[in-house]
C-alpha cells in the first residue's frame, strides 16, 4: 500500500512537471463570468480581491456576491471597485446582495443568485473563493483545459501559505498539502470550489442549479454530477492557489473535521480511501516500530526484517512530503520564501502530521453537524441540508 501511494505521488508530481514545461497551447478565450462569494474579511482580503481584478484575460465579467450589505466585505468590495477605475480587463464588475438562505448553504445560495444574473452570452462559469490569491494567468489556464475531450469541469486547489509559523498553522499547511497531493492525471479528482470552471451548457445540462438548491457543498456535488454523466474533472496544476492563513489548534480541528465530514457525506468512497491510507501509514510505522523493538528485546532471528518495516513506512512518508513540497515550489514560485518553514516542517514532521490527520479523519466519522463561517448546518444527505442557526459575519475563518 505504501509503495502504491508513493507511486501515485510520483506520478502526480511528474504530471505537474509535464504541465509546467509543456508548449504553450493555442489561445482559447470564451466569454467567462467569474463568481466569487464573500463573507467577512479573510486574511489579505484586499490583495486577494485585487488579484481577480488583474487577470490577464480579455473581457471577462467579475461578480462578487454577499449575503447582505451589513457584511464588512460589501463595503470593502465597493471601495476596491471604485479604486480600479478602468484599470482591469474585466468588462463588468458587480457586487451582488443575495439575501439569507433558507435551504442550501449560504455560499451556494449566493452562487445561485449570481448565476441567475449571468448574461446570456456567457460561455463559461468560473468560481473562486475570497480567501485565495491567484496569479495573473490563473483564469486563462483554468478555462483552457475545458476544450479537452470529455472534460466536464476544471479545477485547481488551495495551498496554505502560513502567515505565522506556529505549530498549528504549519500542521494545517502540511495536512492540506497531503490532500492536494492526491490530485493529478487520474479519474479520482474532485473539483474544489475555490478554483474551478465549467462550461455553462454543461452546468445547465447536468442540472447543477437543481443539485445545488438543497445542498451544502458546491464542489463535491458538482463533481458527483460531472462523473455520473461520464465526464472528467481535470486538475490544472498551474491553478494551485495560495491561501494565507494563521490558525490555532482549536480552529484547525474544527476546519479539518468539517472538511472530512463533508467528504464523508458527498464522496464516501474518497473518505474511506483517505481513512484507510491514513490508518495504514500510522499503524504501519508505529506498529512496525513496536514489533521491531519487541524483536530486538527478545533477540529473535528477524530483527532486521522487523526493523525494515517501519523504515519503509517512514521512507514512504518522507518521499511523499518531499514531492508535494517540490510541487508547491514549482507552482507557487512567488511564495517560496514564505513556504520554506512550512516545507521543512512537513518533511521533518511528516510522521507527526500523519497522526493529526488520522485524528481528524476519525473525528469526522461521527455526527453530521458542522459550523461554517458562523452558520451551523446539519448534513442529512448529499441532497439535503438543514440550517440550524447563524451569526452575523465579522472576520472570516477558514
C-alpha positions in Angstrom: 0.0 0.0 0.0 2.8 2.4 0.8 4.5 1.7 -2.5 1.3 2.4 -4.3 0.9 5.7 -2.5 4.5 6.7 -3.3 4.0 5.7 -7.0 0.8 7.8 -7.1 2.6 10.8 -5.6 5.5 10.5 -8.0 3.1 10.1 -11.0 1.2 13.2 -9.9 4.4 15.2 -9.5 5.5 14.1 -13.0 2.2 15.4 -14.3 2.8 18.8 -12.7 6.3 19.0 -14.3 4.9 18.0 -17.7 2.2 20.7 -17.5 4.7 23.4 -16.4 7.1 22.6 -19.2 4.6 21.9 -21.9 4.4 24.0 -25.0 2.1 27.0 -24.8 -1.3 26.0 -26.1 -3.3 27.9 -28.6 -5.4 30.7 -27.0 -8.9 29.7 -26.0 -10.8 32.8 -24.8 -14.5 32.1 -24.3 -16.7 34.6 -22.6 -16.3 34.0 -18.9 -18.3 35.1 -15.8 -16.3 34.7 -12.7 -18.3 34.4 -9.5 -16.8 35.0 -6.1 -18.9 34.6 -2.9 -17.7 36.6 0.1 -18.5 36.6 3.8 -16.4 38.6 6.2 -12.9 39.7 5.7 -10.3 37.0 5.1 -6.6 37.4 5.7 -5.1 39.6 3.0 -8.6 40.3 1.6 -7.5 43.4 -0.3 -4.7 41.6 -2.0 -6.8 38.6 -2.8 -9.6 40.6 -4.4 -7.0 42.7 -6.3 -5.6 39.6 -7.9 -9.0 38.9 -9.5 -9.1 42.4 -10.9 -5.7 41.9 -12.5 -6.4 38.8 -14.6 -4.7 38.7 -18.0 -7.9 37.8 -19.7 -9.9 40.0 -22.1 -13.4 40.9 -21.5 -14.4 38.7 -18.6 -17.2 39.6 -16.1 -16.5 39.6 -12.4 -19.4 39.1 -10.0 -18.9 39.3 -6.2 -21.8 38.2 -4.1 -22.6 38.7 -0.4 -25.5 37.8 1.9 -26.3 41.4 2.9 -25.0 44.9 2.8 -24.0 44.7 6.5 -21.3 42.3 5.7 -17.9 44.1 6.1 -16.9 42.5 2.8 -19.6 44.5 1.0 -18.1 47.9 2.0 -14.6 46.7 1.1 -15.6 45.4 -2.3 -17.3 48.7 -3.1 -14.2 50.6 -2.2 -11.9 48.3 -4.1 -14.2 48.5 -7.2 -14.0 52.3 -7.1 -10.2 52.2 -6.9 -10.0 50.0 -10.1 -11.2 52.9 -12.2 -10.9 51.1 -15.6 -7.5 49.5 -14.9 -9.0 46.0 -15.0 -9.5 43.9 -18.1 -12.9 42.9 -16.7 -15.7 44.2 -18.9 -18.1 44.4 -15.9 -17.6 44.3 -12.1 -20.6 43.9 -9.9 -21.2 43.4 -6.2 -24.5 41.5 -5.7 -26.6 41.1 -2.5 -28.2 37.6 -2.4 -30.1 37.7 1.0 -30.3 34.9 3.5 -30.5 31.2 2.5 -33.4 29.0 3.7 -32.4 25.6 2.4 -28.8 25.3 1.0 -25.6 26.6 2.5 -25.2 30.4 2.3 -22.3 30.0 -0.1 -24.4 28.0 -2.6 -27.4 30.4 -2.2 -25.0 33.3 -3.1 -23.6 31.3 -6.1 -27.1 30.5 -7.5 -28.2 34.1 -7.0 -25.2 35.3 -9.0 -25.8 32.6 -11.6 -29.3 34.0 -12.3 -27.7 37.4 -13.1 -25.2 35.9 -15.6 -25.6 37.5 -19.1 -26.9 35.2 -21.9 -23.6 35.4 -23.9 -21.6 33.7 -21.1 -19.9 30.5 -22.3 -18.0 29.5 -19.2 -18.7 29.9 -15.4 -15.7 30.2 -13.2 -15.7 30.2 -9.4 -13.2 31.3 -6.8 -13.1 32.0 -3.0 -12.3 35.3 -1.5 -9.5 33.8 0.7 -7.2 32.9 -2.2 -4.6 34.8 -4.1 -4.4 33.9 -7.8 -1.7 34.5 -10.5 -2.5 36.8 -13.5 -2.8 33.9 -15.8 -5.0 31.8 -13.5 -8.3 32.3 -15.3 -6.8 31.7 -18.7 -5.2 28.4 -17.6 -8.3 27.3 -15.7 -10.5 27.8 -18.8 -8.1 26.5 -21.4 -8.4 22.8 -20.4 -12.2 22.9 -20.9 -11.5 22.2 -24.6 -10.1 18.7 -23.7 -12.2 15.7 -24.7 -14.8 14.6 -22.1 -13.8 17.4 -19.8 -16.8 18.2 -17.5 -15.0 20.7 -15.2 -11.5 22.0 -14.5 -10.1 22.6 -11.0 -7.2 23.9 -9.1 -6.7 23.6 -5.3 -5.5 25.7 -2.4 -2.2 25.6 -0.7 -2.0 27.2 2.7 0.8 29.7 3.0 1.5 30.4 6.7 1.3 33.9 8.0 2.7 32.7 11.3 5.0 29.7 11.8 3.2 28.4 14.9 2.8 24.6 15.1 -1.0 24.6 14.3 -0.5 26.7 11.2 2.4 24.5 10.0 0.2 21.4 10.6 -2.6 22.9 8.6 -0.3 23.6 5.6 1.2 20.1 5.8 -2.2 18.2 6.1 -3.8 20.3 3.3 -0.8 19.6 1.1 -1.2 15.8 1.7 -4.8 16.1 0.5 -3.7 18.2 -2.5 -1.2 15.6 -3.5 -4.0 13.1 -4.5 -4.9 15.4 -7.4 -3.3 14.6 -10.8 -4.0 13.0 -14.1 -6.4 10.4 -12.7 -10.1 9.6 -12.5 -10.3 10.3 -8.8 -10.1 14.1 -9.0 -12.8 16.2 -7.3 -13.4 19.8 -8.1 -12.6 22.4 -5.5 -14.9 25.4 -5.4 -12.2 28.0 -4.7 -10.7 27.4 -8.2 -13.0 25.7 -10.7 -14.7 26.3 -14.0 -17.4 24.6 -16.1 -18.9 25.3 -19.5 -22.4 26.9 -18.9 -24.0 24.4 -21.2 -22.7 21.5 -19.1 -23.7 23.4 -15.9 -27.3 23.5 -17.2 -27.4 20.1 -18.9 -26.2 18.4 -15.7 -28.8 20.2 -13.6 -26.3 21.8 -11.3 -28.7 24.6 -10.3 -31.2 21.9 -9.1 -28.5 19.9 -7.5 -27.3 22.9 -5.5 -30.7 24.1 -4.4 -30.7 21.9 -1.3 -27.1 21.1 -0.7 -24.1 22.4 1.3 -21.1 21.5 -0.9 -20.8 23.3 -4.2 -17.7 21.4 -5.4 -18.3 17.8 -4.4 -21.9 17.9 -5.5 -20.8 19.3 -8.9 -18.1 16.6 -9.1 -20.7 13.9 -8.5 -22.9 15.2 -11.3 -20.0 15.5 -13.7 -18.8 12.0 -13.1 -22.2 10.5 -13.2 -22.5 11.9 -16.7 -19.3 10.1 -17.7 -17.2 13.3 -17.9 -13.9 14.1 -16.2 -12.8 16.6 -13.6 -9.4 17.8 -14.9 -6.8 19.1 -12.4 -4.9 22.1 -13.7 -1.6 22.3 -11.6 -1.0 25.9 -12.6 -4.3 26.8 -10.9 -3.0 25.8 -7.4 -3.7 29.0 -5.5 -2.2 30.5 -2.3 -4.4 30.9 0.8 -2.7 33.0 3.5 -3.7 31.7 6.9 -2.8 31.7 10.6 -4.7 29.3 12.8 -4.9 27.7 16.3 -5.3 24.1 17.2 -9.0 24.6 18.0 -9.7 26.2 14.6 -7.5 23.6 12.9 -9.6 20.7 14.3 -12.9 22.5 13.5 -11.7 23.1 9.9 -10.3 19.6 9.4 -13.3 17.8 10.9 -15.7 19.9 8.7 -13.8 19.2 5.5 -13.6 15.5 6.1 -17.2 15.2 7.3 -18.4 17.0 4.1 -16.3 14.5 2.1 -17.8 11.6 4.1 -21.3 12.6 3.1 -20.7 13.7 -0.5 -17.8 11.3 -1.5 -17.9 8.4 0.9 -15.5 6.2 -1.2 -13.0 9.0 -1.3 -13.3 9.4 2.5 -12.9 5.7 3.1 -9.8 5.6 0.9 -8.4 8.6 2.9 -9.1 6.9 6.2 -7.5 3.6 5.0 -4.4 5.4 3.8 -4.1 7.4 7.0 -4.7 4.5 9.3 -2.2 2.4 7.3 0.5 5.0 7.5 0.2 5.4 11.2 -0.3 1.8 12.1 2.4 0.6 9.7 5.0 3.0 11.1 4.2 2.8 14.8 3.1 -0.8 14.8 6.2 -1.8 12.9 8.4 0.1 15.3 6.7 -1.7 18.2 7.3 -5.1 16.6 10.9 -4.2 15.9 11.5 -3.2 19.5 9.9 -6.4 20.7 12.0 -8.4 18.3 15.2 -6.7 19.4 14.4 -7.2 23.1 13.7 -10.9 22.6 16.7 -11.4 20.4 14.7 -13.1 17.6 16.1 -14.1 14.2 14.0 -11.5 12.4 15.2 -8.2 13.9 16.4 -6.8 10.6 13.3 -7.7 8.8 11.1 -6.2 11.5 13.2 -3.1 11.6 12.8 -2.7 7.8 9.0 -2.4 8.1 8.8 1.0 10.0 11.7 2.3 7.9 9.8 1.5 4.7 6.7 3.4 6.1 8.8 6.4 7.2 10.6 6.5 3.9 7.3 6.5 2.1 6.0 9.4 4.1 9.2 11.3 3.6 9.2 10.8 -0.2 5.6 11.9 -0.4 6.3 15.0 1.7 9.3 16.0 -0.4 7.3 15.5 -3.7 4.4 17.6 -2.5 6.7 20.4 -1.4 8.5 20.3 -4.7 5.1 20.6 -6.3 4.2 23.7 -4.3 7.6 25.3 -5.0 7.2 24.6 -8.8 3.8 26.3 -9.0 3.8 28.9 -6.2 7.3 30.3 -7.1 6.5 33.8 -5.8 5.8 32.4 -2.3 8.8 30.1 -2.0 10.5 32.0 0.8 7.3 32.1 3.0 6.7 28.5 2.2 10.1 27.3 3.2 9.4 26.9 7.0 6.2 25.0 6.2 8.1 22.8 3.7 10.7 21.9 6.3 8.1 21.3 9.0 6.2 19.0 6.6 9.3 16.9 5.6 10.8 16.6 9.1 7.4 16.2 10.9 5.5 14.0 8.4 5.4 11.2 11.0 3.6 13.6 13.4 1.2 15.2 10.9 0.1 11.7 9.9 -1.2 11.2 13.4 -3.0 14.6 13.4 -4.5 13.7 10.1 -5.8 10.4 11.4 -7.4 12.1 14.4 -9.2 14.5 12.1 -10.4 11.6 9.9 -11.7 9.6 12.9 -13.4 12.7 14.3 -15.3 13.2 11.0 -16.7 9.7 11.3 -19.2 10.8 13.9 -22.1 13.2 13.7 -23.4 15.3 10.8 -23.3 18.8 12.3 -20.8 21.4 11.3 -20.2 25.2 11.7 -19.1 27.0 8.6 -18.4 30.8 8.5 -20.6 31.4 11.6 -23.6 29.2 10.5 -24.4 25.7 11.8 -25.6 23.1 9.4 -26.8 19.5 9.6 -25.9 17.4 6.6 -28.8 15.0 6.1 -27.6 13.6 2.8 -25.8 14.9 -0.4 -29.1 16.4 -1.5 -30.5 17.7 1.8 -29.1 20.2 4.3 -30.7 21.8 7.4 -29.7 25.3 8.6 -29.6 25.2 12.4 -28.6 28.8 13.3 -26.3 31.6 12.2 -24.4 34.7 13.3 -23.6 38.0 11.7 -20.3 38.0 9.8 -17.3 39.8 11.1 -13.9 38.4 10.2 -13.7 35.1 8.3 -12.1 31.9 9.3 -11.0 29.0 7.0 
